[in-house]
Amino acid sequence: QVQLVESGGGLVQPGGSLTLSCVASGFNFSTYIMSWYYQGDLDAAISERGDSINYRDRVKGRFTISRDNAKNTVYLQMNNLKAEDTGVYSCKAARSPIDYYWGKGTLVTVSS
């Protein structure tokens, strides 16, 4: 069965950092574009081989997306976190507009 399992969320103070991970199984990870969504909006995406990356303006310069195809894992390194970053971050794998999978998400809470 297909699984996308996020981890790494939790409580962090403003200005702090977290690294989110999403481990995939049950499909050919290396043929899928991977992305991270915040509250339903795209934050970051990375191509199949990791050679093309884009970010939403909200996170540009603060967040870094990466992937390790040997480990079937995509990461989101989050720095300089703000209270406005609080919420659920979800991992998505997509090969076409009709072939995609979602993780359940991991909660990030930025609070002093």
Residue frames as qw, qx, qy, qz and C-alpha x, y, z in Angstrom:
[[0.000, 0.888, 0.461, 0.000, 0.00, 0.00, 0.00],
 [0.342, 0.607, -0.033, 0.717, 1.06, 3.58, -0.65],
 [0.513, -0.737, -0.324, 0.299, 2.24, 5.53, 2.36],
 [0.308, 0.605, -0.153, 0.718, 3.60, 9.01, 2.93],
 [0.633, -0.631, -0.397, 0.210, 4.54, 9.51, 6.56],
 [0.160, 0.780, -0.166, 0.582, 5.57, 12.95, 7.78],
 [0.707, -0.524, -0.329, 0.342, 7.53, 13.57, 10.94],
 [0.497, 0.130, -0.114, 0.851, 9.49, 16.32, 12.63],
 [0.201, -0.695, -0.221, -0.654, 6.72, 18.68, 13.62],
 [0.553, -0.425, -0.558, 0.450, 6.39, 20.05, 17.11],
 [0.200, -0.957, -0.195, 0.080, 6.66, 23.16, 19.24],
 [0.637, 0.116, 0.009, 0.762, 9.35, 25.70, 18.44],
 [0.155, -0.737, -0.228, 0.617, 9.98, 29.30, 19.48],
 [0.451, 0.888, 0.088, -0.032, 9.86, 32.15, 16.97],
 [0.108, 0.852, -0.508, -0.065, 13.19, 32.35, 15.18],
 [0.598, -0.334, 0.729, -0.014, 13.84, 28.67, 15.73],
 [0.389, 0.399, -0.692, -0.459, 14.26, 25.83, 13.27],
 [0.778, -0.005, 0.573, -0.258, 12.72, 22.47, 12.49],
 [0.168, 0.325, -0.791, -0.491, 13.37, 19.80, 9.88],
 [0.800, 0.155, 0.296, -0.499, 10.40, 17.90, 8.52],
 [0.080, -0.265, 0.907, 0.318, 10.74, 14.49, 6.88],
 [0.794, 0.237, 0.104, -0.550, 8.38, 12.55, 4.65],
 [0.241, -0.290, 0.910, 0.171, 9.12, 8.88, 4.07],
 [0.700, 0.291, -0.189, -0.624, 7.42, 7.24, 1.10],
 [0.288, -0.163, 0.942, 0.055, 6.66, 3.60, 0.40],
 [0.545, 0.409, 0.701, -0.211, 4.53, 1.54, -1.96],
 [0.578, 0.797, 0.178, -0.019, 5.37, 3.40, -5.17],
 [0.739, 0.229, 0.067, 0.630, 8.34, 4.41, -7.30],
 [0.289, -0.818, -0.186, 0.461, 9.43, 7.47, -5.35],
 [0.389, -0.367, 0.354, 0.767, 12.11, 8.59, -7.82],
 [0.172, 0.344, 0.659, 0.647, 9.56, 9.11, -10.63],
 [0.170, -0.820, -0.544, -0.056, 7.39, 11.52, -8.60],
 [0.105, 0.572, -0.134, 0.802, 7.66, 15.23, -8.03],
 [0.479, -0.458, -0.642, 0.386, 7.62, 15.86, -4.29],
 [0.018, -0.582, -0.038, -0.812, 6.25, 18.90, -2.56],
 [0.232, -0.309, -0.689, 0.613, 5.32, 20.38, 0.81],
 [0.178, -0.624, -0.429, -0.628, 2.02, 22.16, 1.41],
 [0.104, -0.120, -0.571, 0.806, 1.02, 24.47, 4.21],
 [0.331, 0.435, 0.501, -0.671, -2.71, 24.75, 4.94],
 [0.645, 0.562, 0.514, -0.055, -3.50, 23.61, 1.40],
 [0.353, 0.917, -0.149, -0.114, -1.07, 25.97, -0.34],
 [0.889, 0.254, -0.112, 0.365, 2.16, 24.91, -2.02],
 [0.399, -0.870, 0.194, 0.217, 5.28, 25.94, -0.12],
 [0.095, -0.652, 0.686, 0.308, 8.01, 24.08, -1.97],
 [0.935, 0.285, 0.139, -0.156, 8.45, 21.53, -4.75],
 [0.238, -0.607, 0.698, 0.295, 11.37, 19.47, -6.00],
 [0.708, 0.412, -0.397, -0.413, 11.71, 17.57, -9.26],
 [0.986, -0.047, -0.129, -0.092, 12.29, 13.84, -9.59],
 [0.815, 0.169, -0.246, 0.496, 16.08, 14.07, -9.57],
 [0.475, -0.709, -0.224, 0.471, 16.27, 17.14, -7.38],
 [0.474, 0.039, 0.264, 0.839, 17.60, 19.38, -10.14],
 [0.099, -0.473, -0.300, -0.822, 14.64, 21.79, -10.19],
 [0.283, -0.439, -0.684, 0.509, 13.23, 23.48, -7.08],
 [0.056, -0.527, -0.185, -0.828, 10.75, 26.26, -6.45],
 [0.231, -0.317, -0.674, 0.626, 9.36, 28.03, -3.39],
 [0.087, -0.854, -0.467, -0.213, 6.43, 30.19, -2.47],
 [0.179, 0.681, -0.178, 0.688, 7.40, 33.75, -1.56],
 [0.647, -0.687, 0.002, -0.332, 6.21, 33.20, 2.00],
 [0.887, -0.400, 0.174, 0.148, 9.06, 30.75, 2.66],
 [0.713, 0.587, -0.098, 0.371, 11.72, 31.84, 0.17],
 [0.208, 0.680, -0.440, 0.549, 15.06, 32.32, 1.88],
 [0.499, -0.475, 0.504, -0.521, 13.91, 30.53, 5.04],
 [0.876, -0.022, 0.434, -0.210, 12.92, 27.00, 3.96],
 [0.171, 0.528, -0.755, -0.350, 14.92, 24.45, 1.97],
 [0.927, 0.104, 0.181, -0.312, 13.45, 21.40, 0.28],
 [0.109, 0.544, -0.812, -0.178, 15.62, 18.40, -0.56],
 [0.941, 0.015, 0.026, -0.337, 15.21, 14.72, -1.36],
 [0.186, -0.475, 0.857, 0.067, 17.13, 11.49, -1.01],
 [0.773, 0.186, -0.332, -0.507, 15.83, 9.00, -3.54],
 [0.457, 0.220, -0.847, 0.157, 17.90, 6.19, -2.03],
 [0.010, -0.092, -0.779, 0.620, 15.94, 6.67, 1.21],
 [0.122, -0.560, -0.720, -0.391, 12.58, 7.48, -0.41],
 [0.320, -0.673, -0.447, 0.496, 12.52, 10.64, 1.67],
 [0.210, 0.679, 0.156, 0.686, 11.85, 14.33, 1.09],
 [0.450, -0.403, -0.437, 0.667, 12.86, 16.95, 3.66],
 [0.042, 0.856, 0.201, 0.475, 11.88, 20.49, 4.52],
 [0.520, -0.177, -0.358, 0.755, 14.44, 22.44, 6.53],
 [0.116, -0.867, -0.350, -0.336, 12.66, 25.38, 8.15],
 [0.492, -0.090, -0.297, 0.813, 14.66, 28.26, 9.60],
 [0.022, -0.011, 0.111, -0.993, 13.69, 31.58, 11.17],
 [0.157, -0.482, -0.843, -0.181, 10.22, 30.31, 11.95],
 [0.186, -0.201, 0.080, -0.958, 7.43, 32.80, 12.59],
 [0.383, 0.177, 0.691, -0.587, 4.18, 32.53, 14.50],
 [0.619, 0.444, -0.074, -0.643, 2.40, 32.77, 11.15],
 [0.373, 0.355, -0.827, -0.228, 4.06, 29.49, 10.10],
 [0.377, -0.057, 0.809, -0.447, 1.98, 27.59, 12.65],
 [0.768, 0.270, -0.010, -0.581, -0.16, 24.90, 11.11],
 [0.866, 0.005, 0.500, 0.019, -0.18, 21.56, 9.36],
 [0.172, 0.644, -0.600, -0.442, 2.47, 20.75, 6.79],
 [0.882, 0.176, 0.397, -0.183, 1.63, 17.98, 4.33],
 [0.243, -0.400, 0.740, 0.483, 3.77, 15.99, 1.94],
 [0.754, 0.501, 0.194, -0.379, 2.57, 15.29, -1.61],
 [0.389, -0.230, 0.755, 0.475, 3.89, 12.99, -4.32],
 [0.598, 0.633, 0.207, -0.446, 2.70, 13.61, -7.89],
 [0.482, -0.089, 0.693, 0.529, 3.43, 12.03, -11.26],
 [0.012, 0.352, 0.583, 0.732, 0.49, 13.55, -13.16],
 [0.334, -0.246, 0.101, -0.904, -2.63, 15.61, -12.40],
 [0.830, -0.209, -0.167, -0.489, -4.51, 12.36, -11.75],
 [0.874, -0.037, -0.420, 0.240, -1.73, 10.34, -10.13],
 [0.069, 0.596, -0.410, 0.687, -0.81, 11.73, -6.75],
 [0.660, -0.396, -0.613, 0.178, -0.67, 10.87, -3.05],
 [0.188, -0.764, 0.165, -0.594, -0.97, 12.86, 0.16],
 [0.394, -0.007, -0.763, 0.513, 0.44, 12.32, 3.60],
 [0.353, -0.711, -0.608, 0.033, -1.62, 13.03, 6.69],
 [0.055, 0.841, -0.070, 0.534, 0.51, 15.99, 7.70],
 [0.620, -0.238, -0.477, 0.576, 2.55, 17.02, 10.69],
 [0.186, -0.935, -0.276, -0.122, 1.72, 19.92, 13.01],
 [0.505, 0.180, -0.217, 0.816, 4.17, 22.76, 13.53],
 [0.298, -0.889, -0.347, -0.019, 3.48, 25.19, 16.36],
 [0.461, 0.322, -0.172, 0.809, 5.58, 28.35, 16.55],
 [0.423, -0.821, -0.242, -0.296, 5.03, 30.04, 19.88],
 [0.197, 0.535, -0.531, 0.627, 6.94, 31.73, 22.66]]
